[in-house]
Amino acid sequence: MRRALALLSLKIWSSLDNPAWNLAAVAERELGTLLNVSVDPRRIRRKIAPKEVAPIKDRFLVDGLGVLASDPIQDLYTYMDMADIARHGDDLTRTRLYQWLKASWQAGRPVEGRGQVFNSEAAIEAYYRTYLGLYRSMQRDGYRYSGDDDICLGVSADGEIVHIRRGTHRMAAAQILELPSVSARITHIDRAFARSAASAAGGDVRSGLARAIKAVTG
């Protein structure tokens, strides 16, 4: 009911002053495929820290998005693990991921994650080979993702594209392979960027954001 009323309110009051624009579900319904983008992965240098993402998960407009705590993509363990996969291939025993999971298991503190407990060689190898397969498929075919777990990106006040969540292994592999583009979805926008975009379009939020998003991701 709340979402339906919010969508209805945008028909009457489309300005960014309408609080409905704060809601991710409402903005995504209103803007639809305008939020789908294709972007050069090497342009995305930072990922917003998970502790910062949690409070804004259900928001679309965010004040100060670009100044939230973040980490360079290449400093993430996920990136390091994909770099190891690129370097060592089938020789998983030389990778940080294998050594960490095995050491934790042997110390009696097996790592739990993604619905699994890594407490055997078989479990560790199966997990590793999932990402080895991902890397090799992207190496062979480029970026061809069609699932429901799109990479989520945000646009800061100055137009910088930042990684918000999801698809970190894919983003890392795409950067390592120097792929020309990845598909993603814009899920968060700094309020200042949105206001500037709407102003440039004479107050038309929808067309203003469409043009501005295309400009910073194209």
ROSE-4610 file (N, C-alpha, C; in Angstrom, 1 decimal, always signed):
// ROSE-4610
residu = [M/M/M/R/R/R/R/R/R/A/A/A/L/L/L/A/A/A/L/L/L/L/L/L/S/S/S/L/L/L/K/K/K/I/I/I/W/W/W/S/S/S/S/S/S/L/L/L/D/D/D/N/N/N/P/P/P/A/A/A/W/W/W/N/N/N/L/L/L/A/A/A/A/A/A/V/V/V/A/A/A/E/E/E/R/R/R/E/E/E/L/L/L/G/G/G/T/T/T/L/L/L/L/L/L/N/N/N/V/V/V/S/S/S/V/V/V/D/D/D/P/P/P/R/R/R/R/R/R/I/I/I/R/R/R/R/R/R/K/K/K/I/I/I/A/A/A/P/P/P/K/K/K/E/E/E/V/V/V/A/A/A/P/P/P/I/I/I/K/K/K/D/D/D/R/R/R/F/F/F/L/L/L/V/V/V/D/D/D/G/G/G/L/L/L/G/G/G/V/V/V/L/L/L/A/A/A/S/S/S/D/D/D/P/P/P/I/I/I/Q/Q/Q/D/D/D/L/L/L/Y/Y/Y/T/T/T/Y/Y/Y/M/M/M/D/D/D/M/M/M/A/A/A/D/D/D/I/I/I/A/A/A/R/R/R/H/H/H/G/G/G/D/D/D/D/D/D/L/L/L/T/T/T/R/R/R/T/T/T/R/R/R/L/L/L/Y/Y/Y/Q/Q/Q/W/W/W/L/L/L/K/K/K/A/A/A/S/S/S/W/W/W/Q/Q/Q/A/A/A/G/G/G/R/R/R/P/P/P/V/V/V/E/E/E/G/G/G/R/R/R/G/G/G/Q/Q/Q/V/V/V/F/F/F/N/N/N/S/S/S/E/E/E/A/A/A/A/A/A/I/I/I/E/E/E/A/A/A/Y/Y/Y/Y/Y/Y/R/R/R/T/T/T/Y/Y/Y/L/L/L/G/G/G/L/L/L/Y/Y/Y/R/R/R/S/S/S/M/M/M/Q/Q/Q/R/R/R/D/D/D/G/G/G/Y/Y/Y/R/R/R/Y/Y/Y/S/S/S/G/G/G/D/D/D/D/D/D/D/D/D/I/I/I/C/C/C/L/L/L/G/G/G/V/V/V/S/S/S/A/A/A/D/D/D/G/G/G/E/E/E/I/I/I/V/V/V/H/H/H/I/I/I/R/R/R/R/R/R/G/G/G/T/T/T/H/H/H/R/R/R/M/M/M/A/A/A/A/A/A/A/A/A/Q/Q/Q/I/I/I/L/L/L/E/E/E/L/L/L/P/P/P/S/S/S/V/V/V/S/S/S/A/A/A/R/R/R/I/I/I/T/T/T/H/H/H/I/I/I/D/D/D/R/R/R/A/A/A/F/F/F/A/A/A/R/R/R/S/S/S/A/A/A/A/A/A/S/S/S/A/A/A/A/A/A/G/G/G/G/G/G/D/D/D/V/V/V/R/R/R/S/S/S/G/G/G/L/L/L/A/A/A/R/R/R/A/A/A/I/I/I/K/K/K/A/A/A/V/V/V/T/T/T/G/G/G]
num = [1/1/1/2/2/2/3/3/3/4/4/4/5/5/5/6/6/6/7/7/7/8/8/8/9/9/9/10/10/10/11/11/11/12/12/12/13/13/13/14/14/14/15/15/15/16/16/16/17/17/17/18/18/18/19/19/19/20/20/20/21/21/21/22/22/22/23/23/23/24/24/24/25/25/25/26/26/26/27/27/27/28/28/28/29/29/29/30/30/30/31/31/31/32/32/32/33/33/33/34/34/34/35/35/35/36/36/36/37/37/37/38/38/38/39/39/39/40/40/40/41/41/41/42/42/42/43/43/43/44/44/44/45/45/45/46/46/46/47/47/47/48/48/48/49/49/49/50/50/50/51/51/51/52/52/52/53/53/53/54/54/54/55/55/55/56/56/56/57/57/57/58/58/58/59/59/59/60/60/60/61/61/61/62/62/62/63/63/63/64/64/64/65/65/65/66/66/66/67/67/67/68/68/68/69/69/69/70/70/70/71/71/71/72/72/72/73/73/73/74/74/74/75/75/75/76/76/76/77/77/77/78/78/78/79/79/79/80/80/80/81/81/81/82/82/82/83/83/83/84/84/84/85/85/85/86/86/86/87/87/87/88/88/88/89/89/89/90/90/90/91/91/91/92/92/92/93/93/93/94/94/94/95/95/95/96/96/96/97/97/97/98/98/98/99/99/99/100/100/100/101/101/101/102/102/102/103/103/103/104/104/104/105/105/105/106/106/106/107/107/107/108/108/108/109/109/109/110/110/110/111/111/111/112/112/112/113/113/113/114/114/114/115/115/115/116/116/116/117/117/117/118/118/118/119/119/119/120/120/120/121/121/121/122/122/122/123/123/123/124/124/124/125/125/125/126/126/126/127/127/127/128/128/128/129/129/129/130/130/130/131/131/131/132/132/132/133/133/133/134/134/134/135/135/135/136/136/136/137/137/137/138/138/138/139/139/139/140/140/140/141/141/141/142/142/142/143/143/143/144/144/144/145/145/145/146/146/146/147/147/147/148/148/148/149/149/149/150/150/150/151/151/151/152/152/152/153/153/153/154/154/154/155/155/155/156/156/156/157/157/157/158/158/158/159/159/159/160/160/160/161/161/161/162/162/162/163/163/163/164/164/164/165/165/165/166/166/166/167/167/167/168/168/168/169/169/169/170/170/170/171/171/171/172/172/172/173/173/173/174/174/174/175/175/175/176/176/176/177/177/177/178/178/178/179/179/179/180/180/180/181/181/181/182/182/182/183/183/183/184/184/184/185/185/185/186/186/186/187/187/187/188/188/188/189/189/189/190/190/190/191/191/191/192/192/192/193/193/193/194/194/194/195/195/195/196/196/196/197/197/197/198/198/198/199/199/199/200/200/200/201/201/201/202/202/202/203/203/203/204/204/204/205/205/205/206/206/206/207/207/207/208/208/208/209/209/209/210/210/210/211/211/211/212/212/212/213/213/213/214/214/214/215/215/215/216/216/216/217/217/217/218/218/218]
x = [+0.8/+0.0/+0.9/+1.9/+2.8/+3.4/+3.9/+4.5/+3.6/+2.3/+1.3/+1.0/+0.9/+0.6/+1.7/+3.0/+4.1/+4.2/+3.9/+4.0/+2.9/+1.7/+0.6/+1.0/+1.7/+2.1/+3.0/+3.8/+4.8/+4.0/+2.8/+2.1/+1.6/+1.4/+0.9/+2.0/+3.0/+4.1/+5.5/+6.0/+7.1/+8.5/+8.4/+9.7/+10.5/+11.8/+12.7/+12.4/+11.6/+11.2/+10.2/+9.6/+8.7/+9.5/+9.2/+9.9/+9.9/+8.9/+8.8/+10.1/+10.8/+12.1/+13.2/+13.0/+13.9/+13.9/+12.8/+12.5/+13.0/+13.9/+14.5/+13.4/+12.5/+11.5/+10.6/+10.3/+9.5/+10.3/+11.5/+12.3/+12.6/+12.8/+13.1/+11.9/+10.7/+9.4/+9.2/+9.5/+9.2/+10.2/+11.4/+12.5/+12.8/+12.5/+12.6/+13.9/+13.9/+15.1/+16.1/+15.7/+16.6/+17.8/+17.6/+18.6/+19.6/+19.3/+20.1/+21.3/+22.5/+23.6/+24.7/+25.5/+26.7/+27.9/+28.9/+29.9/+31.3/+32.3/+33.7/+34.1/+34.3/+34.6/+35.8/+36.7/+38.0/+37.7/+36.5/+36.1/+35.6/+35.4/+34.8/+35.9/+36.4/+37.6/+37.3/+36.1/+35.8/+34.5/+34.4/+33.2/+32.8/+31.6/+31.1/+31.2/+31.7/+31.8/+30.5/+30.4/+29.1/+28.4/+29.2/+28.5/+27.8/+28.3/+27.6/+26.4/+26.5/+25.4/+24.1/+24.3/+23.2/+22.1/+22.4/+21.4/+20.7/+21.4/+20.8/+20.3/+20.2/+19.9/+18.6/+17.6/+16.3/+16.1/+17.1/+17.0/+17.5/+17.0/+17.4/+18.3/+17.7/+18.5/+19.2/+20.5/+21.4/+22.2/+22.1/+23.0/+24.4/+25.4/+26.8/+27.2/+26.6/+27.0/+28.5/+29.1/+30.5/+31.4/+31.0/+31.9/+31.7/+30.8/+30.7/+32.0/+32.3/+33.5/+33.5/+34.6/+34.7/+36.1/+36.3/+37.6/+37.9/+39.2/+39.5/+39.2/+38.7/+38.3/+39.5/+40.7/+41.8/+42.4/+41.9/+42.3/+41.3/+40.2/+39.3/+39.8/+39.5/+40.0/+39.4/+38.2/+37.6/+38.4/+38.9/+39.8/+41.1/+41.7/+42.9/+42.7/+41.5/+41.2/+41.1/+40.4/+40.3/+41.6/+42.4/+43.8/+44.6/+44.4/+45.1/+44.6/+43.3/+42.7/+43.3/+43.4/+44.0/+45.4/+46.1/+47.6/+47.8/+47.0/+47.4/+46.4/+45.3/+44.4/+44.0/+44.3/+43.9/+44.7/+45.8/+46.7/+46.1/+45.0/+44.4/+45.2/+46.1/+46.8/+47.8/+48.0/+48.9/+48.2/+46.9/+46.1/+45.8/+45.6/+45.3/+44.0/+43.0/+41.7/+41.8/+42.5/+42.6/+43.4/+44.5/+45.3/+44.6/+43.8/+43.1/+41.9/+41.2/+40.1/+40.6/+41.7/+42.3/+42.8/+43.5/+44.1/+43.0/+41.9/+40.8/+40.2/+40.0/+39.4/+40.3/+41.6/+42.5/+42.7/+42.4/+42.6/+41.3/+40.3/+39.0/+38.0/+38.3/+37.4/+37.0/+36.3/+36.0/+35.2/+35.5/+34.8/+33.4/+32.4/+31.0/+30.7/+30.1/+29.7/+28.9/+28.0/+27.2/+26.5/+26.1/+25.3/+26.2/+27.5/+28.4/+29.3/+29.8/+30.9/+32.1/+33.2/+34.4/+35.3/+34.8/+35.5/+36.1/+36.4/+37.0/+37.7/+38.6/+39.2/+38.2/+37.3/+36.3/+35.4/+35.0/+34.2/+35.0/+36.3/+37.1/+37.3/+37.6/+37.9/+36.7/+35.5/+34.3/+34.0/+34.2/+34.0/+35.0/+36.2/+37.2/+36.9/+36.5/+36.2/+35.0/+34.1/+33.0/+33.5/+34.5/+35.0/+36.1/+36.7/+37.6/+36.8/+35.6/+34.7/+34.2/+33.8/+33.4/+34.4/+35.6/+36.7/+37.0/+37.0/+37.3/+36.1/+34.9/+33.8/+33.8/+34.2/+34.3/+35.6/+36.6/+37.8/+37.4/+36.6/+36.2/+35.1/+34.1/+32.9/+32.7/+33.5/+33.2/+32.2/+31.6/+30.6/+29.2/+28.6/+27.3/+26.5/+26.1/+25.3/+23.8/+23.0/+21.5/+20.7/+21.3/+20.6/+19.9/+19.5/+18.7/+19.6/+20.9/+21.9/+22.8/+22.1/+22.9/+23.9/+25.0/+25.9/+25.1/+25.2/+24.5/+25.5/+25.3/+26.2/+25.5/+26.3/+25.8/+26.5/+25.9/+26.4/+26.6/+27.8/+28.1/+27.7/+27.8/+27.5/+28.2/+29.5/+30.3/+30.3/+29.4/+29.3/+30.2/+30.9/+31.8/+30.8/+31.2/+30.4/+31.1/+30.3/+30.9/+30.1/+30.8/+30.2/+29.5/+28.2/+27.4/+27.4/+27.0/+26.9/+26.7/+26.8/+26.5/+27.5/+27.8/+28.7/+30.1/+30.6/+32.0/+33.0/+32.8/+33.7/+33.7/+32.5/+32.4/+33.1/+32.9/+33.5/+35.0/+35.5/+37.0/+37.5/+36.9/+37.3/+37.3/+36.2/+36.1/+37.3/+37.7/+38.8/+40.1/+40.3/+41.5/+41.7/+40.6/+40.6/+40.5/+40.3/+40.2/+39.1/+38.0/+36.8/+36.3/+35.7/+35.3/+34.1/+33.2/+32.0/+31.4/+30.7/+29.8/+28.4/+27.4/+26.1/+25.8/+25.0/+24.8/+23.5/+23.1/+21.9/+22.3/+21.9/+22.0/+21.0/+21.4/+20.4/+20.5/+21.5/+21.6/+22.2/+21.6/+22.1/+22.2/+23.3/+23.5/+22.4/+21.8/+20.7/+21.2/+22.4/+22.9/+23.1/+23.5/+23.6/+22.2/+21.2/+19.9/+19.3/+19.5/+19.0/+19.6/+20.9/+21.6/+21.1/+20.8/+20.3/+18.9/+18.1/+16.7/+16.7/+17.5/+17.6/+18.0/+19.0/+19.4/+18.3/+17.3/+16.2/+15.0/+15.2/+14.0/+13.1/+13.6/+12.8/+12.3/+12.5/+12.0/+12.9/+12.5/+13.4/+13.7/+12.7/+12.9/+13.9/+13.7/+14.5/+15.9/+15.9/+17.2/+18.1/+17.5/+18.3/+18.8/+17.9/+18.2/+19.4/+19.4/+20.6/+21.8/+21.7/+22.9/+23.5/+22.7/+23.2/+23.9/+23.3/+24.0/+25.3/+25.4/+26.6/+27.7/+27.4/+28.5/+28.9/+28.0/+28.3/+28.7/+28.4/+28.7/+30.2]
y = [-1.2/+0.0/+1.3/+1.2/+2.4/+2.7/+1.6/+1.8/+2.3/+1.8/+2.2/+3.7/+4.1/+5.5/+6.4/+5.9/+6.7/+6.9/+5.8/+5.9/+6.8/+6.8/+7.7/+9.1/+9.4/+10.7/+11.3/+10.5/+11.0/+11.5/+11.0/+11.4/+12.8/+13.2/+14.5/+15.5/+14.9/+15.8/+15.1/+15.3/+14.6/+15.2/+16.3/+16.9/+16.0/+16.3/+15.5/+15.8/+16.9/+17.2/+16.2/+15.4/+14.4/+13.2/+12.9/+11.9/+10.5/+10.3/+9.0/+8.7/+9.7/+9.4/+8.8/+8.9/+8.3/+6.8/+6.3/+4.8/+4.1/+3.1/+2.4/+1.7/+1.0/+0.3/+1.2/+2.4/+3.3/+3.8/+4.3/+4.8/+3.8/+2.6/+1.5/+1.2/+1.3/+1.0/+2.2/+3.4/+4.6/+4.7/+4.4/+4.6/+3.4/+2.2/+1.0/+0.7/+0.5/+0.1/+1.3/+2.5/+3.6/+3.4/+2.6/+2.3/+1.2/+0.5/-0.5/+0.1/-0.2/+0.4/-0.6/-0.2/-0.9/+0.0/-0.4/+0.5/-0.2/+0.5/+0.0/-0.3/-1.6/-1.9/-1.2/-0.8/-0.1/+1.3/+1.8/+3.1/+3.0/+1.8/+1.7/+1.3/+2.3/+2.1/+1.8/+2.1/+1.9/+1.1/+0.4/-0.2/+0.3/+0.7/+1.3/+0.1/+0.4/-0.6/-1.1/-2.4/-3.1/-2.4/-1.9/-1.3/+0.0/+0.6/+1.9/+1.5/+0.4/+0.0/-0.4/-1.1/-1.6/-0.6/+0.6/+1.6/+2.2/+2.1/+2.8/+1.8/+0.5/-0.6/-0.3/+0.3/+0.5/+1.9/+2.7/+4.0/+4.2/+5.2/+5.5/+6.8/+7.9/+9.1/+9.1/+9.4/+9.3/+10.6/+11.2/+12.4/+12.0/+12.5/+12.2/+10.8/+10.3/+8.9/+8.7/+9.7/+9.6/+9.7/+10.2/+10.3/+9.2/+8.3/+7.1/+6.3/+5.6/+4.8/+3.8/+3.6/+2.7/+2.1/+1.1/+0.4/+0.3/+0.5/+0.4/-1.1/-1.2/-2.5/-3.5/-3.0/-3.9/-4.3/-3.6/-4.0/-5.0/-5.4/-6.3/-7.7/-8.6/-9.9/-10.7/-10.3/-10.9/-10.6/-9.4/-9.1/-9.9/-10.0/-10.8/-12.2/-12.8/-14.2/-14.4/-13.5/-13.6/-13.4/-12.6/-12.4/-13.7/-14.4/-15.6/-16.7/-16.7/-17.7/-17.4/-16.1/-15.8/-16.3/-16.2/-16.5/-18.0/-18.7/-20.1/-21.2/-20.7/-21.7/-22.9/-24.1/-25.3/-25.6/-25.0/-25.2/-24.4/-24.9/-24.1/-24.0/-25.0/-25.0/-23.8/-23.1/-22.0/-20.7/-20.7/-19.5/-19.2/-17.9/-17.4/-18.0/-18.1/-18.6/-20.0/-20.9/-22.3/-22.3/-21.6/-21.7/-21.2/-20.1/-19.6/-20.6/-21.1/-22.0/-23.3/-23.8/-25.0/-24.8/-23.7/-23.4/-23.2/-22.5/-22.3/-23.7/-24.5/-25.8/-26.7/-26.7/-27.5/-27.0/-25.7/-25.1/-25.3/-26.0/-26.2/-25.1/-24.1/-23.0/-22.9/-23.9/-23.8/-22.6/-22.0/-20.8/-21.2/-20.4/-20.6/-19.5/-19.8/-18.7/-19.3/-18.4/-18.8/-20.2/-20.4/-21.6/-22.9/-22.7/-23.8/-23.7/-24.9/-25.0/-25.6/-24.9/-25.4/-26.2/-27.4/-28.3/-29.6/-29.5/-30.6/-30.1/-30.9/-30.6/-30.5/-31.4/-31.4/-30.2/-29.7/-28.5/-27.3/-27.2/-26.1/-26.1/-27.3/-27.3/-27.0/-27.5/-27.2/-25.7/-25.0/-23.6/-22.9/-23.3/-22.6/-22.8/-24.0/-24.3/-23.5/-23.1/-22.3/-21.0/-20.4/-19.1/-19.2/-20.4/-20.7/-20.8/-21.4/-21.6/-20.2/-19.4/-18.0/-17.2/-17.3/-16.6/-17.0/-18.3/-18.9/-18.6/-18.6/-18.3/-16.9/-16.0/-14.5/-14.3/-15.1/-15.0/-15.5/-16.5/-17.0/-16.2/-15.8/-15.3/-13.8/-13.2/-11.8/-11.8/-10.7/-10.5/-10.8/-11.9/-12.3/-12.8/-11.9/-12.2/-12.0/-12.9/-12.8/-13.2/-13.3/-13.7/-12.6/-12.8/-11.8/-11.1/-11.3/-10.7/-9.7/-8.7/-7.7/-7.0/-6.6/-5.7/-4.4/-3.9/-2.7/-1.5/-0.4/+0.7/+1.9/+2.9/+4.2/+5.3/+6.5/+7.6/+8.7/+9.2/+10.2/+11.6/+12.6/+13.9/+14.5/+14.0/+14.5/+13.6/+12.6/+11.7/+10.5/+10.3/+9.1/+7.8/+6.8/+5.5/+4.7/+4.2/+3.4/+2.1/+1.0/-0.3/-0.3/-0.7/-0.7/-2.1/-3.1/-4.5/-5.4/-6.7/-7.8/-7.8/-9.1/-9.3/-8.8/-8.9/-8.4/-9.3/-10.6/-11.5/-11.3/-11.0/-10.7/-9.3/-8.4/-7.1/-7.2/-8.0/-8.2/-8.9/-10.0/-10.7/-9.8/-9.0/-8.1/-7.1/-6.6/-5.7/-6.4/-7.6/-8.3/-8.7/-9.1/-9.4/-8.2/-7.0/-5.8/-5.9/-6.4/-6.5/-5.1/-4.8/-3.5/-3.0/-3.9/-3.5/-4.6/-4.2/-5.1/-4.5/-5.3/-4.8/-4.7/-3.7/-3.4/-2.6/-2.3/-1.5/-0.4/+0.8/+1.9/+1.8/+1.6/+1.5/+2.6/+3.5/+4.6/+5.8/+7.0/+8.2/+9.3/+10.0/+11.1/+12.2/+12.7/+13.7/+14.9/+15.3/+16.5/+16.2/+15.0/+14.6/+14.6/+14.1/+14.0/+15.4/+16.3/+17.7/+18.4/+18.2/+18.8/+18.3/+17.0/+16.3/+16.8/+16.9/+17.4/+18.8/+19.6/+21.1/+21.3/+20.5/+20.6/+20.2/+19.4/+19.0/+19.8/+21.0/+21.9/+21.3/+20.6/+20.0/+18.6/+18.1/+16.8/+15.7/+15.1/+14.2/+13.0/+12.4/+11.1/+11.4/+12.4/+12.6/+13.1/+13.9/+14.4/+13.3/+12.4/+11.3/+10.4/+10.2/+9.3/+9.8/+11.1/+11.8/+11.8/+12.1/+12.2/+10.8/+9.8/+8.5/+8.0/+8.2/+7.8/+8.6/+9.8/+10.6/+10.1/+9.7/+9.2/+7.8/+7.0/+5.6/+5.2/+6.1/+5.8/+6.0]
z = [+0.0/+0.0/+0.0/+0.8/+0.9/-0.4/-1.1/-2.4/-3.4/-3.4/-4.4/-4.2/-3.0/-2.7/-3.1/-2.9/-3.3/-4.8/-5.5/-7.0/-7.5/-6.9/-7.2/-7.0/-5.9/-5.5/-6.6/-7.2/-8.2/-9.5/-9.7/-10.8/-10.6/-9.3/-9.0/-8.7/-8.0/-7.5/-7.9/-9.1/-9.6/-9.1/-8.5/-8.0/-7.1/-7.1/-6.2/-4.7/-4.4/-3.1/-2.6/-3.4/-3.0/-2.3/-1.1/-0.4/-1.0/-1.9/-2.6/-3.3/-3.8/-4.5/-3.6/-2.3/-1.4/-1.4/-1.8/-1.7/-2.9/-2.7/-3.8/-4.7/-4.0/-4.7/-5.6/-5.1/-5.8/-7.0/-6.8/-7.9/-9.0/-8.6/-9.6/-10.4/-9.7/-10.5/-11.4/-11.0/-11.8/-13.0/-12.7/-13.8/-14.6/-14.0/-14.8/-15.5/-16.8/-17.5/-17.7/-17.3/-17.4/-16.4/-15.4/-14.4/-14.9/-16.0/-16.5/-17.3/-16.9/-17.6/-18.1/-19.0/-19.4/-19.2/-18.4/-18.0/-18.1/-18.4/-18.4/-16.9/-16.5/-15.1/-14.6/-15.4/-14.9/-14.4/-14.7/-14.2/-12.8/-12.3/-10.9/-10.0/-9.2/-8.4/-7.0/-6.5/-5.1/-4.9/-3.7/-3.3/-1.9/-1.8/-0.5/+0.6/+1.8/+2.8/+3.2/+3.5/+3.8/+5.0/+6.0/+7.2/+6.8/+5.6/+5.2/+4.3/+3.6/+2.7/+3.5/+4.6/+5.3/+5.6/+6.1/+6.4/+5.2/+4.0/+2.8/+1.8/+2.2/+1.3/+0.6/+1.3/+0.7/+0.2/+0.1/-0.3/-1.8/-2.5/-3.8/-3.8/-3.3/-3.1/-1.8/-1.8/-0.7/-0.6/+0.6/+0.8/+1.1/+0.4/+0.6/+0.3/-0.8/-1.1/-1.4/-2.0/-2.4/-1.2/-0.1/+1.1/+2.1/+1.8/+2.7/+2.7/+3.8/+3.8/+2.7/+2.1/+1.0/+0.9/+0.1/-0.1/-1.6/-2.0/-3.4/-3.8/-5.0/-5.5/-5.4/-5.8/-5.8/-4.4/-3.4/-2.0/-1.4/-2.1/-1.5/-1.6/-0.6/-0.7/-1.9/-2.3/-3.5/-4.7/-4.8/-6.0/-5.9/-4.7/-4.6/-4.9/-4.5/-4.8/-6.3/-7.0/-8.4/-9.1/-8.6/-9.2/-9.0/-7.9/-7.6/-8.6/-8.8/-9.8/-11.2/-11.6/-12.9/-13.0/-11.8/-11.8/-11.7/-10.9/-10.6/-11.3/-11.7/-12.4/-11.6/-12.1/-11.5/-10.2/-10.0/-8.9/-7.7/-7.1/-6.1/-4.8/-4.6/-3.3/-3.1/-4.2/-4.1/-3.9/-3.8/-3.6/-2.1/-1.9/-0.5/+0.0/-0.9/-0.5/+0.0/-0.7/-0.3/+1.0/+1.1/+2.3/+3.5/+3.4/+4.5/+4.9/+4.0/+4.3/+4.9/+4.4/+5.0/+6.4/+6.5/+7.9/+8.9/+8.5/+9.5/+9.8/+8.8/+9.1/+10.0/+9.7/+10.5/+11.9/+12.1/+13.4/+14.2/+13.6/+14.3/+14.3/+13.3/+13.2/+11.7/+11.2/+9.7/+9.4/+8.2/+7.8/+7.3/+7.6/+7.1/+6.3/+5.1/+4.2/+3.0/+2.5/+1.3/+1.5/+2.7/+3.0/+3.1/+3.3/+3.3/+4.5/+4.9/+6.0/+5.3/+5.3/+4.5/+5.5/+5.6/+6.6/+6.0/+4.7/+4.0/+2.7/+2.2/+1.0/-0.2/-0.1/-1.2/-1.2/+0.0/+0.0/-0.4/+0.0/-0.4/-1.9/-2.5/-3.9/-4.7/-4.3/-5.0/-5.1/-3.9/-3.9/-4.8/-4.7/-5.6/-7.0/-7.4/-8.8/-9.3/-8.5/-8.9/-9.4/-8.8/-9.2/-10.3/-10.3/-11.5/-12.8/-12.6/-13.8/-14.2/-13.2/-13.6/-14.3/-13.8/-14.4/-15.9/-16.1/-17.4/-18.4/-17.9/-18.8/-19.2/-18.3/-18.7/-19.6/-19.4/-20.2/-21.7/-21.7/-23.0/-23.7/-23.0/-23.6/-23.3/-22.4/-22.0/-20.9/-20.7/-19.6/-20.2/-19.7/-20.2/-19.1/-18.2/-17.0/-17.3/-16.9/-17.2/-16.0/-14.8/-13.6/-12.9/-11.6/-10.8/-9.8/-10.0/-9.0/-9.6/-10.3/-11.0/-10.1/-10.7/-9.9/-9.7/-8.4/-8.0/-7.9/-8.6/-8.6/-8.1/-7.7/-7.3/-8.0/-8.0/-8.6/-7.6/-7.4/-6.3/-6.8/-6.0/-6.3/-7.5/-7.7/-8.8/-10.0/-10.0/-11.1/-11.1/-10.0/-9.9/-9.7/-10.4/-10.2/-9.2/-8.2/-7.1/-7.0/-6.6/-6.5/-5.1/-5.1/-3.9/-3.3/-4.1/-3.6/-4.8/-4.5/-5.5/-6.6/-7.0/-8.2/-8.0/-6.8/-6.6/-7.3/-7.3/-8.0/-9.5/-10.1/-11.5/-11.8/-10.9/-11.1/-11.1/-10.2/-10.1/-11.3/-11.7/-12.9/-14.1/-14.3/-15.4/-15.5/-14.3/-14.2/-14.6/-14.0/-14.3/-15.7/-16.3/-17.7/-18.7/-18.1/-18.9/-19.9/-19.5/-20.3/-20.6/-21.8/-22.1/-21.4/-20.9/-20.2/-19.4/-18.4/-17.6/-17.6/-17.4/-17.3/-15.8/-15.4/-14.0/-13.9/-12.6/-12.4/-11.4/-11.7/-10.8/-9.7/-8.4/-7.3/-6.4/-6.4/-5.5/-6.2/-5.9/-6.5/-5.5/-5.5/-4.6/-4.9/-3.8/-4.1/-4.8/-4.6/-5.3/-6.8/-7.2/-8.6/-9.2/-8.5/-9.0/-9.2/-8.3/-8.4/-9.6/-9.8/-10.9/-12.2/-12.3/-13.5/-13.8/-12.8/-13.0/-13.5/-12.8/-13.2/-14.6/-15.1/-16.5/-17.5/-17.0/-17.9/-17.6/-17.0/-16.8/-15.7/-14.8/-13.7/-14.0/-15.1/-15.5/-14.9/-13.8/-13.1/-14.0/-14.6/-15.4/-16.5/-17.3/-18.5/-18.1/-17.0/-16.5/-16.0/-15.2/-14.7/-15.8/-16.8/-17.9/-18.7/-18.9/-19.7/-18.8/-17.6/-16.7/-16.4/-16.2/-16.0/-17.3/-18.4/-19.7/-19.9/-19.5/-19.6/-18.8/-17.5/-16.6/-16.8/-17.4/-17.6/-19.0/-20.0/-21.4/-21.8]
